[in-house]
Amino acid sequence: MTVSLLLGIFIGALLGLTGAGGGILAVPALVAGMGWSMQQAAPVALIAVSGSAAIGALEGFRRKLVRYRAALWMATIGVPFTSAGAAVARNMSQRWLMGLFALVMLFVAFRLFRHGRADEAHENTAQVHKPGKLNPETGRFDWTGSIFLLVGAIGATTGFMTGLLGVGGGFVIVPLLRRYTNVPMHGIVATSLCVIALVGAGGVVTALMHGAVLPLQICLLFSAATGIGMIIGRFLSSYLSPYKIQQGFATVLVGVALLLLTKATSLI
């Protein structure tokens, strides 16, 4: 129980610090800390991550940062795709699923390392060229066909990855919204947390429908600890440099990914 408590606080703090990306470590943490398989850890991780994301999303709603129309559209498209991702995961061996997860983590780490201050400055000067532009008069998206397709595609990708790997999907939502829209970063994070909460809940329901058995006591303890960690992380994020948080998180991802790859090769 102590292990699940400490893991939950750690994951929640990362989730709060990184604004959604920390959830990608929930499954590897449970695999390493509890000795579970990837398939066992995924639904428990989703419960904790989606619950913690809901806490962050409520804060975003209070500050009027959540793009709720975009979030609802992403969730509407994404939830059905969790079933497809879960079906693929059930038919993959532990070795291949673990290896795939490690490669996704390395990809996310690579993007974080590459995205430095210079890239951020370039991004701010290129806002006019982004297809998902906010209307300067209303502060909202003009919902054209291209916006529907763009936001829906992000939702579908998020849903599939949620079902496949048991992750929240913030590592998909945040970079894609940054690349293709001019929504401010605080709004992107808040919207991402809202989508994670909704799609993650859908992923848990999908897992239960396919016979997943959840250890209730560990689920509740891990989820509560993750929620506490989320609050701690959000508080600390006000005092730490976003750039340093990003680079530190990327370093952790590389380390965990290499451990997963080592474990995956040992299963051959």
Secondary structure, DSSP 8 states (H G I E B T S, - for coil): -HHHHHHHHHHHHHHHHHTSGGGGGHHHHHHHHH---HHHHHHHHHHHHHHHHHHHHHHHHHTT---HHHHHHHHHHHHHHHHHHHHHHHTS-HHHHHHHHHHHHHHHHHHHHH--HHHHHHHHHTGGG-SB-B-TTTSSB---HHHHHHHHHHHHHHHHHHHHH----HHHHHHHHHHHB---HHHHHHHHHHHHHHHHHHHHHHHHHTT----HHHHHHHHHHHHHHHHHHHHHHTTS-HHHHHHHHHHHHHHHHHHHHHHHHHT-
